[in-house]
Amino acid sequence: MIKLTISQQDLQDIKKSIKTIGKDVKDYRQVWPIISGIVSKAIRRNFMTQRGLSGVWAKLNASTVKAKRRKGYKTRILRASDTLFRAATQITRTQRANQILIQKPTSYSFGVDLIYSYYHDRPRGVRGKRREHMSIPPNYIKDIEDSIINYTIKKVEASWQ
């Protein structure tokens, strides 16, 4: 049998901690750089493995490869000039070229503002071929959740001292 005794002072301390937690954990901006790193790694993985949540990216047609070569572009999927790759994978504390990066106290948003990015990442992309370069695999989502939870726990622990 386990016996737990909570004194009146313990209850007061708990109430004080809960109020402090509410104040302390209204601003997650310190954890956003960690989240940026995880998101960047996840998107980089998509490019390197040429796959998204729905599977392997559709191969390029031979005619597309030839056209890319004629123009002096790289022939890897979604890597012709590397503009999309750089915008999607080089996330820092501040917004870079071709990025949408909004970091507020309680929200984080990241995206790419290249018009063709949208067409590759949607179900009805280029000729119906989906290349989900911006999808975040479940194991990376777990890393994001764990980072936020760990940050919150640290804030809670600090408020107890």
N, C-alpha and C positions, 0 to 999 in steps of 0.2 A: 504494500500500500504506500502511496505517495501522499504526503501531507504538505500543503502549501499554506503559509500564513502571510497575509498582507496586512501591514499595519496602516493606521490612518496616515502616517507620514509617507509611507510608500505610495498610497493613493494620491496624495498631494503631489509627490514627485512625478508620478505617471501623468497626471493631468497637466502639469507644467510642461513636461516633455512633449506631450501631444500638441499643446498649443505652439510650442517652439518648432516642432516638425512642420506644422502648417505654414509657419512663416519662412522657415529655412528652405523648404523644398518647393518654393514657388518659382525658382529660377534655376534652370538646368543648363544655362549657357556654358558652364565649365565642363560639362560632359559632351557637348556637341562636337568638339574636335575628335574625341574618341569615336563617336558615331560616324563622323566623316571618314575616318580611317577604315572603319569596318565596311561602310558603303562602297568606298573606293576599291577596297580589296575584292568585294563581291562582284562588282561590275568588271573589274580587271579579269577576274576568273571567267566571267562570261565570254569576254573577248579571247582569252587565251585558249579556252576549251571549245570555243565556238558553239556554245549551247546556252539555253535559258531554261526556265521552269517547264516549258512544254517540249523540251528535248533538243536534239542537235539542230543547228541552223541548216537551212536548205543550202545546198551547194550552189555556187555561181554557175551560170550557163557558160559554155565555152566562148560564146560570142561576147559575153560581159568581160571575161578574162582578157580576150584579145583587145577589146576596146580600152580597157584599163592600161594594158601594156602600151598601146599606141599613144595614149595620153601621158605615159610616164608615171602612172600611178602604181601603188602596190596592188598585188592581186589577192591579198587576203580579204576575207569577208569583212565588210564595214571598216576597212582600214586603208582606203584609197589614199587619202592625204593625211590621215591620223588626226584630223581636227575633231571628229566625234570622239575618238578614243581619248584624246587628251582632255577634252571637256568633261567626259564622263568619269574619268579615273583619277584626275589630279585635283582632288578636293582639298582645299586648305581652309584656313580661318576666314579668309576673305574671298569674295566672289571673283572668279577669273573669267577670261573671255569665253563666251558661248555657254556660260553656266547661269543657273538660277539657284541661288543659295540664300535662304531666309532662315536666320537663327534668332528666334525670339525666346523670352524666358521659359515658356512652356511648350514651344513647338519648333520643329526642325523640318525644313523642306529643301529638297535638292532636286534639280532637274537640269536638262540641257535645252537651250533655246534654238538649236539648229532645226529648221523646219523638216528636214528629211529624217531626223531622229524619230519623230512621231510615227512616220509611215513604216519604219522598220520594226517598231516596238508594238504595233497594234495587230490584232488578228487579221485585219484586211490590209496588211502592209503591201509592199511592192509585189504585184501580181499574186497576192494572197499568201506570200511566204512570210512567216513571222520570224523575226530575229530579235528576241527579247534581250537586248543588251542592257537594259535598265532593271531587269528583274533581280530580286534579292532572294537567294536560296534560303530555305528554312534554317540551316545551321548558322547562317549569318544573322538572320532575324533573332535567333536565340542569343547570339553574342551581343546584339543591340539591347535586347531586353535585360540580359545579365549586367551590362554596363550601366544601364539606368537604375536597376535594382541596387547594384553595389554602390553607386553614387548616393542613392537615397539612404541606404544603410549607414554610410559614412556620415552623412548629415545628421541622421538620428543619433548615432553614437556620440558625435561631437556635441549635440544638444544635451546629452545626459551628463556631460562633464562639467 
